[in-house]
Amino acid sequence: MLIKVNDKLVRFEGVIHAWLMSHSIAALRVSVGVIFLGFGILKFFPGVSPAENLIESTIAAASFGLVPDLVGLLLTAVLECFIGVSLIVGRGLRLTVYLLALEMLAILSPLVLLSDRLFSGPYYAPSLEGQYVIKDIVLVTAAMVIATQFRGASITAPEEGDLDARTVVANDT
């Protein structure tokens, strides 16, 4: 009886695994696109984006004050919206991946340019803005996964004989 239940669970796991292999990168691409589009749209409305002041300060520091705040904010909004729409619809991914790499550098640049502001808490703990930037590391890694797909990478099943969950469990007992 226990073996039959285990076999059913393993088959069910196989179905889920096959679905994940087929759809997880696309789901990641669309969800990152929704995040970029949503945050990009906020930047078109002054005072709405919680990152507005951080973006303006970062652009001012990076451009030595040559780029006006409003121009920098609007360029960021347009870039983020373009990246978001492209990721959602899955078109123009080659250009989008390069723009995404540029955006990732910009997103993480406050860690270098404004580190005193981002880690201004007690014992250099991250401020709320610092936490906002640190969480963007997840976006960077998601972008790396998405970038592999436009050149044809995909998730594949392990070869017969490779370690899988059943082999690991059997070897642990």
C-alpha positions as CSV (number, residue, x, y, z in Angstrom):
1,M,0.0,0.0,0.0
2,L,2.8,2.5,1.0
3,I,4.7,1.6,-2.2
4,K,1.6,2.4,-4.3
5,V,1.1,5.7,-2.7
6,N,4.8,6.5,-3.2
7,D,4.6,5.6,-6.9
8,K,1.6,7.8,-7.3
9,L,3.4,10.7,-5.6
10,V,6.4,10.2,-7.8
11,R,4.2,10.2,-11.0
12,F,2.5,13.3,-9.7
13,E,5.9,14.9,-9.1
14,G,6.9,14.0,-12.6
15,V,3.8,15.7,-14.1
16,I,4.6,18.9,-12.0
17,H,8.2,18.7,-12.9
18,A,7.4,18.4,-16.7
19,W,5.1,21.4,-16.4
20,L,7.7,23.5,-14.6
21,M,10.4,22.6,-17.2
22,S,8.0,23.8,-19.9
23,H,6.7,26.9,-18.4
24,S,8.9,28.3,-15.5
25,I,11.2,30.5,-17.5
26,A,8.3,32.0,-19.4
27,A,6.5,32.6,-16.1
28,L,9.6,34.2,-14.7
29,R,9.9,36.4,-17.8
30,V,6.3,37.6,-17.6
31,S,6.4,38.2,-13.9
32,V,9.6,40.3,-14.1
33,G,8.0,42.1,-17.0
34,V,4.9,42.9,-14.9
35,I,7.2,44.2,-12.1
36,F,9.2,46.5,-14.5
37,L,6.0,47.8,-16.2
38,G,4.3,48.4,-12.9
39,F,7.2,50.3,-11.3
40,G,7.9,52.1,-14.6
41,I,4.4,53.4,-14.8
42,L,4.7,54.8,-11.3
43,K,7.6,57.0,-12.3
44,F,5.5,58.9,-14.9
45,F,3.6,60.5,-12.0
46,P,5.6,62.8,-9.8
47,G,5.6,61.9,-6.1
48,V,4.0,58.4,-6.7
49,S,7.1,56.2,-6.9
50,P,8.7,55.4,-3.6
51,A,12.0,55.2,-5.4
52,E,11.8,58.6,-7.1
53,N,14.2,60.5,-4.8
54,L,16.7,57.6,-4.8
55,I,16.6,57.5,-8.6
56,E,17.1,61.3,-8.8
57,S,20.0,61.2,-6.4
58,T,21.6,58.2,-8.2
59,I,21.3,59.9,-11.6
60,A,22.7,63.1,-10.2
61,A,25.7,61.3,-8.7
62,A,26.3,59.2,-11.8
63,S,26.0,62.1,-14.2
64,F,27.8,64.7,-12.0
65,G,24.5,66.7,-12.0
66,L,24.4,67.0,-15.8
67,V,21.1,65.2,-16.2
68,P,18.1,67.1,-14.8
69,D,16.0,65.1,-12.3
70,L,12.8,65.1,-14.4
71,V,14.7,63.9,-17.5
72,G,16.4,61.1,-15.6
73,L,13.2,60.0,-14.0
74,L,11.3,60.0,-17.4
75,L,14.1,58.1,-19.1
76,T,14.0,55.5,-16.4
77,A,10.2,55.3,-16.6
78,V,10.4,54.8,-20.4
79,L,13.2,52.2,-20.2
80,E,11.4,50.2,-17.4
81,C,8.1,50.3,-19.3
82,F,9.7,49.2,-22.6
83,I,11.5,46.3,-20.8
84,G,8.3,45.3,-19.0
85,V,6.2,45.2,-22.1
86,S,8.8,43.4,-24.1
87,L,9.2,40.8,-21.4
88,I,5.5,40.3,-21.1
89,V,4.9,39.8,-24.8
90,G,8.1,38.0,-25.4
91,R,9.2,40.1,-28.4
92,G,12.4,41.9,-29.1
93,L,14.1,39.9,-26.3
94,R,17.7,40.4,-27.7
95,L,17.5,44.2,-27.3
96,T,15.5,43.8,-24.1
97,V,18.2,41.7,-22.5
98,Y,20.8,44.2,-23.3
99,L,18.6,47.0,-21.9
100,L,17.9,44.9,-18.9
101,A,21.6,44.5,-18.3
102,L,22.0,48.3,-18.4
103,E,19.0,48.7,-16.1
104,M,20.5,46.2,-13.7
105,L,23.7,48.2,-13.5
106,A,21.7,51.3,-12.9
107,I,19.5,49.6,-10.3
108,L,22.5,48.4,-8.3
109,S,24.6,51.5,-8.7
110,P,23.3,53.2,-5.5
111,L,25.1,50.4,-3.6
112,V,28.4,52.1,-4.8
113,L,27.2,55.7,-5.3
114,L,25.0,56.2,-2.2
115,S,26.2,53.5,0.1
116,D,26.2,55.8,3.1
117,R,22.5,56.6,2.5
118,L,21.6,52.9,1.9
119,F,23.3,51.7,5.1
120,S,22.5,54.4,7.5
121,G,20.8,52.3,10.2
122,P,22.3,51.3,13.5
123,Y,25.5,49.4,13.0
124,Y,25.2,50.1,9.3
125,A,22.0,48.2,8.9
126,P,20.3,48.9,5.6
127,S,17.8,51.7,5.5
128,L,14.4,51.2,3.8
129,E,16.0,52.4,0.6
130,G,18.9,50.0,1.1
131,Q,16.5,47.1,1.5
132,Y,14.7,48.2,-1.6
133,V,18.0,48.1,-3.6
134,I,19.2,44.8,-2.0
135,K,16.0,43.0,-3.0
136,D,16.8,44.0,-6.6
137,I,19.5,41.3,-6.5
138,V,16.7,38.9,-7.1
139,L,15.7,40.8,-10.2
140,V,19.3,40.6,-11.4
141,T,19.4,36.8,-11.0
142,A,16.0,36.5,-12.7
143,A,17.3,38.6,-15.6
144,M,20.3,36.3,-15.9
145,V,17.9,33.3,-16.2
146,I,15.8,35.1,-18.8
147,A,18.9,36.2,-20.7
148,T,19.9,32.5,-21.2
149,Q,16.6,31.7,-23.0
150,F,16.8,34.1,-25.9
151,R,19.8,32.2,-27.1
152,G,18.0,28.9,-26.9
153,A,18.7,27.6,-23.4
154,S,16.1,25.6,-21.8
155,I,15.5,23.4,-18.7
156,T,15.9,19.7,-19.6
157,A,15.2,16.5,-17.8
158,P,18.1,14.6,-16.2
159,E,19.5,11.8,-18.3
160,E,18.6,8.3,-17.3
161,G,20.8,7.2,-14.4
162,D,21.4,10.7,-13.2
163,L,20.6,11.4,-9.6
164,D,16.9,12.2,-9.0
165,A,14.8,12.5,-5.9
166,R,14.1,8.7,-5.7
167,T,17.9,7.9,-6.0
168,V,18.8,10.5,-3.3
169,V,16.1,9.2,-0.9
170,A,17.1,5.6,-1.5
171,N,20.7,6.4,-0.8
172,D,19.9,8.4,2.3
173,T,18.1,5.5,3.9
